[in-house]
């Protein structure tokens, strides 16, 4: 079974159910790997485990109050929000001076597989994903302020988040994955498929020769259903996820490890 916890849609592959199970698995793995590469890591990712270093200063306020930079009341403090100087007022019924108990992940989160604190797996309803990349506690507790990076994740004093990076594939994405897996399976069995041959015949001054362009050289597969989805989620043809650096975003150090778990859809 593929490590990607999203099942492709094989509706356009009439012969899929008759294929050997090992061929189905290899074709699906290759389809997700191809989509991961061509989408710049947006889809097709396997779960990873990240251990955040959570020791960081807390913000004075959890919400901002804007006054066109001209407020003069003594209880209004000045801060920076996305590079702009703003005034922050705390203590009103509309805001709180308490820190939100959340972990900012190093990128978008498609799915959270498991959260482990002090070696104990947390209940699924005890946290949720907010704004695409923040894991927030919802059980009234808080994440530990620091963890022992030298300890194993099954030991006290540790925090580990097993998650799938990227975005959740839409129905169109699941369909694209199924179509691509079907074409890979056809290539294996010798059936007629729509994958590019990667060879171009050229004639110059009466001399003909063949030149290999490389598979998916232009970042597309040549299969219209698959390419339509790739263009919709990666219109700029990025080869890796973009990274945004800002002095206003709290910096959280992360340590990655290889998860020792079996993920099923």
Buried (B, 14 or more C-beta within 10 A) or exposed (E): BBBBBBBBBBEEBEEBEEBEEEBBBBBBBBBBBBBBBBBBBBBBBBBBBBBBBBEBEEBEBBEBBEEEEEBEEEEBEEBEEEEEEBBBBBEEEEBEEEBEBBBBBBBBBBBBBBBBBBBEEBEEEBBEBEEEBBBBBEEEEEBBEEBEEEBEBEEEBBBBBBBBBBBEBEEBBBBBBBBBBBBBBBBBEEEEBBBBEEEEEEEEEEEEEEEEEEEBEEBBBBBEBBBEBBBEBBEEEBEEBEEEEEEEEEEBEEEEEEBEEEBEE
